[in-house]
Amino acid sequence: MRIRDRAKNFTAAREIRELGYYPYFRPIESDQDTIVELHGKKVLMLGSNNYLGLTNHPEVKAAAIEAIGLYGTGCAGSPFLNGTLRIHLQLADKLAEFVNKEAVLLYSTGFQVNQGVISTVVWKDSVVIADKYDHASIVDGCRLAFGKYLKYDHNDMADLERILANLPDAKAKLIVVDGIFSMEGDIAKLPEIVALAERFDADVMVDDAHSIGVIGPKGDGTAAHFGLTDKVSMIMGTFSKSLASIGGFVASDAYTIDYLKHHSRSLIFSASMPPASAASVLKALEILLREPERRQKLWDNTHRMINGLRQSGFDLGLTETPIIPVIVGDDLKVFAFCKRLQDEGIFVNPIVSPAVQAGMQLIRISLMSTHSFDQVDFALETLAKVGKELELIS
C-alpha cells in the first residue's frame, strides 16, 4: 500500500468535520490569556497549560525581546557544538538551584527530554518500568531504549511491586512516572514508589511537566512536595506550561548530566532552544518565586471549580489538581460537548481514545491563577447548562 492510500483510508477526521464537531487545530487569534479570540469571538480559555498566567506577563515578554536584541532569534546549531549560549548556562544553574539538584541539562522541547534521557540511560539488559497512564513522550523514550519496557497499572503499587520482584537479573532498573498525570489530574504515589525503588535497587525519574509551578513548597514539583528530592534520581520538567515558554530540562547528579551531555541523541542532534525562550523561562522562574500568591490563587480556583462540578453531578475521576477531567465516556458525545461549550463561549479540550482508555473519554479543563472567580462561576453555570442539555448530568 502506498502512503497516500493509507492516508486516504483515514476517514475519522473527515466524518467529524461533516458533523460540524471537529475540535482540533482551532486558530487562536490573540495571546494566551484567560480570554482568547477564536474566529473573531471572545471565549473563556479553559484549555491552556498556562497555569500561572505568565505567557502574557509584560516582564516575560520584555525579557524575550531583550534576549533577541542581544543574541538574535536562534542558535543555528546544537548545544553540543555551537549552540550553547551564556543564557543557557545561567538558566541551567537557576533550575538546578530551584529543584535542589547538582546539575541541569536543557533540551529544545519537553518531549525531547523524555525521549532522549530514557533511551540513553536504559541500556541492554536493563529495564524501564512506567505507569500505564504516563505521557506519550515517556512511552516513546521507553520504546527507543535498548532495554526491556514494562508497564504497571495506574498508581497500582501492588502491580509495580509484582513487576520489580520478578526482575532479579536486570543490570539496572528505572521507574518513570508522571508527577501529575496530564489527563487524569491525580498525583503519583511517589512515597510508595520510592520505597519500592529502594527495596529493589531501582532508580526513579519523575516527569514534572504539570507539577512545576503547581505543587511543592515553592512550586518545585512532586519530589519536593513529598520531601523526596534526594531519593529521586532524575527530575524532568517543561517550559511550555507554568514557565511560559518552550523547551525542557532534566535535573540530576553531575555525573548523570555529564553522561547525558555526551550520549543523548535528541540533545546532540537537535538545535538549542532559542535565546528568547531561555530568557522567558528565567524571568518566569523569577516571578514564580517572587509571587507565591499566584500558586495560591491557582489552587483557590481549582477547589472552586472541582467542588462546583461535583455538586452539579459531573464525574471528575480522581483529580486533585488544576487538571480537571470531566468524564463523558463516548467520543461523539465529547465532541458535541466541546462544540456546544465553544458556542456558549468556553474553550475546552476534547480527549478521546487512544489518549485515554475507551469508556474514559473526557473534556479536559485546566485552570490558571489569573482566572477570576466570576469566570470560574460562569464556566460552572455553562457546563451545567450544556451537560443537562446533552443528558450528561440530570
N, C-alpha and C positions, 0 to 999 in steps of 0.2 A: 504493500500500500504506500502511495506517495504521501508526503507530509500534508499537502493541500487536501487530499482526500480525507485523511483523518480529521483535519481541522473542520472540513465541511460537514462531517458527521456529528460534530458537536453542536447540538441544537438547543441545549437548555437555556442559554442566554437569550437566543432569539425568541424562544417561546415566552420567556418572562417579559421581554420587551413588548411583544404583541399584546400581552395582557395589561400593559401600562404600569407594571410593578418594578421594572428594572432599577435596582438601588445602588449600582456601583459607578465609580468614576464620575461622581457628581461634581461639576466645576464650581468651586467656591470662588467668589469674585471680590473677596475682601480679606482682611487679616484674620488670624485665628484667635478670635475673641469669644466672649460669651454669646454675642450676636454676630452672625455672619450673613453675607448676602449670597443668595442662591437663585439663579435665574431672575435677577432683579428684585427679589423679595427677601426681606429680612426675616431670618429664622433663629430660634434659640438653639445654640450648639450644645448638644448633649452627647457628642460622639468624638470628642477630642481627648488626646492623652496629655494635653497641656495643663497638668494637674495644678500647678502653682500660678498659672496665668501669666507666665513670663515671656511668651513669644512676642508679645507686643509691648513689652516694657521699654520705655524710652532709653534707659541706661543700657539695656542689652542691645538695642538697635544702634545706639551711638558707638558702643564698643566694636560692633561688627564693621561699621563704616570706617572707624579709625584704623582697624586692622587691615582693611583693604588699602587704605592710603599708605600704610607702612610696608605691607608685604605683597600687595597685588591680590588677584582673585583666586589664584590656585598655586599649587606647589610644583606641578609639572614633573612629578616623579614619586616614587615610593619612599617611605620613611627610611628604608634600608640603604638607599643611595643618596639622592639629592633632596628628598622631600621632608627632612626634619628641620623645623624652624624653632627658634628660641621660644616662641609662644607655646609650641607643643610640649617642650620640656617643662615650662612653667605650669602648664595645665596638669601634666602628669604628677608633678610634685604636690600640687594642691589637692588633687584627688587622692593620692596616697595618704596624705595627712587626714583628709576628710573621712576615709573609710578605715583608717588606722592599720594600713599595711605598709610593708617596706618599699614597694615599688609598684608602678602602674605602667601599662603599655596601651597606647591609643590605637584604635582602628577607625577606618572610614565609616563603617556602619556597625550597629549592634549585631546585626545578622552575621557579619564577618567575624565578630569576636567569637561567638559560639562555634561557628563553622571552623574557624582557624585554630582556636585553642583546643577544642575536644579532639579534633582529628590529629593534632600534633602530639598530645600527651598520652593518648591511648594507643599504644603500640601493640605489635603482635604478642599473643599470649596474655594480653591484658583484657580487662572487661570494663565497659561503661554501663552503668545502670541508671535509667531515667524514669521519672514518673510518667505514666501514660498520657497525662494532660500537659506535659512540657511543651514549650513553644516549638514551632516548626524549625527554627534555626538550631535548636538543640538536637532535634531529630536528624537534621541534615549533617550536623557535626558528628553525631554518633554513626551515621551511615558511612561517612567518609573515613572514619577511623579504621585502622587495620585490626583492632581488637574486636572482641565479641560485644554485641549490643543487646542488652536485655531491658525489659520494661516491667515495672511493678504497678499494681492497681493504684489509682489516685489516692494519695495520702494514706495508703494502707500499710502500716508499719509491720504487720504480721507477714504480708506478702514480701516486703523488702527484706525482712529477716530470713524468710524462706530462701530467697534467691542468694543472699550473701552466704548462708550456711552451706550452700551447695557449690561453692567456688573455691575449694581448698587449694587448687593448683594454679590459680591465676597469679601471674607475676605482680600485677598491680590492679587495684580496683578503684574506680572513680564513680561516685554518685553525683549526678547532676540534677538540680531541681530548681524550678521557678520559686522565687521568694513569695511573690504574689502571682497567682495564676491569672493569665491575661483574659480569659473568658469567664471563668467561674468566680473570680474575685475573692477566693479564700487564700489563706496563708499556709505555706508549707509547715509541716510539723518538724521544724528544724532541731529542737532539742532531742527528739526521739531519733531523728536521722543521724545526728552527730554521735549519740550514744551507740547506735548500731555500727557506725563507721569506726569508732574506736575499738569496739569489741571485735570487729572482723578485719581490722587493719586496712581500712579504706580511706581515700581522700574524698572531700566534699567540695563541690563547686556550686555556688548559688547564683542564679540569674536574677539580678535585682533591677531589671528593666523597669518594672512597675512599682518598685519599692523605694528607689532613691527619691528623696523629697517627700515621701509619703509616710513611711514608718521608720522607727529608730529614734533615739533621743534627740538627734539634730537632723533627722531626715536622712540618716546614713545607712538605711537599709535593714534587711532582715536579720543578718548576723548580729548587728548592734542592737536591734530590737529585742533579741533574746539574750544578749550578753555573751555571744559565742564567737566573736570575731577571731579570736586566737585559735579556735577549733576548726575553722573553715579554711581550706587550703587556697581557694580562689573565689574572688567576688567579681562578677561581671555586671556592667551597667551600661545604659544607653544615654545619649544626649538628646534624643528626639521626643522626650516626654517632659519630665519636670525641669530639665535643664535647657529647654528652649532652642535646640539646635539640631544637628545631625552628627552621627558618629557613635563611638562606643569605647569601652575600656575594659581591661582585666587588671585586677589588683592581686598581688600575691607576694611571696618572699622574693628577695632579689635574685636568687639562683634560678627560680622558675621563670621570672620575667626575662632574664638574660637568655635562657634557653629558648623561650618563645620568640624573642627578637631574631634569632638566627635559624629558626626552623618553621615558623608559622607561615604557610604559603599565602593565606589571604592577607597577611601583612606585607610580606616581602614583594609580592607581585601585584599590589594594588596601590594606586596613588594615595597620598596622605590626605587627611581631612583638610578642607580649605582653611586659611587663616581666619576668615571671618567667623567660621563655625567655632573654632577654638576660642576666639575672643568672646563669642556669645556665651559659651559654657562657663568660662572664667567669671564673667560678670553675673550670670545666673546663679552660680555657686555662691558668690559673694552676697547676693540678695537673699538667697535661701537661708544663709547663716545669720544675716543681719535682721531678717524679718520672720521670726518663728511664728508670728501671728498668721502668716499665710497658711501654714500647715494646720493650725487650729481652726481656721475658717473652712478649710477643705473638709475637715472632719465634722464640723458643725453641719455643713451642707450634706455630707454623706449620711449622718444619722437622721437628719430631717427627711431626706429622700427615701431611705430604706424603711423607716417607720411608716411613712405615708403610703408607700407602695404596698407594704404588707397589710396595712389596715384596709386598703382597697381590695385585697384578696389576690394580689399577684403572687406567683411563685418565684422567689428570688434565689432558690437553692441555698447554698451555704455561704453566700458572700458576707464579708466583714470589712470591706474596703471601698474606696471610691469607684471601683469597677462593680457595676450592678447589673447582673443578668436578669432580664425579665423572660422567664422560660415560657415558650409558646408550644413547642413540640411538633411543628409542621412547617415545611419550607414555604409553601404558598401563603399560609397564614402570617408567617414572619414578614414576607414581602408586602402583603396587604397592610399589615400593622405599620410597617415602616413608611409606606406611601401615604396612608391616612394621617399619620403624625406629621409628616412633612407638609401635607395640605393644611394642617392646623397650626403650622409654624414652628415645628420642632424637628431638628436633625438628630437621628439616632442611627446606630449601625446594626444592620441585619447579619446574624451569624447562623449559618446553616451547615449541615454536614458536607464535607468531612471535617470542617473546622471544629465541630462538636459532634458528639455521637448522635445517631438517629434517635429521635424522640426527645432530644435536649436542645433543639433549635431555639434561638432566643434573639431578643433585642438587647443589644449591649449599650448600657448607659454609662458614661464616665463623667465625673464631675470635676469642676475647677474651683479653686479657692475664690476666684473672682465672680462666681455666680452669686447673685443676691438671693435672699430668702423669697422675695417676690417672684423671681424667676423659677426657683425650685417649686413654689406653690402653684404657679401657672402650669409647670410641667406635670405636677401631680394631678391637677384638675383635668388636664387634657388627656393624659394617659388613662385615667379612669373613664372619661367620656368615650374615648375610642375603644378601650378594652371592653366596655359594655356593648358598644355598637357591634363589635366583631364577636361578641359572646365568648370572650376570653376570661371575663370575670362576670359574676352575677350582679 
